[in-house]
């Protein structure tokens, strides 16, 4: 099982990847204004979902 620290690290890496890869750009190009960026990290039954600020 992942420790809380490992899940937290995974969450931070996922949020960095969202920004680095600019996944929202296609939505912005299509005129979408309200975009919610979520990082979802899981291991087995343990899940952490975080929203980017």
C-alpha positions, 0 to 999 in steps of 0.5 A: 500500500502507498504511504500518505507521503507517496500519494501526496507526491503522486498528487503533486506530480500529477498537478505539475504534469497537467500544467506542463503538458497544457492538457486544457489548451484544446478546450480553451481553443474550443471556447471552454472557459470553466475548466477544472484541473483534477489530479487523481492518484490511486493505489488499490482501494486508496484514492486521492483527488485534488483540484489545482488552484 
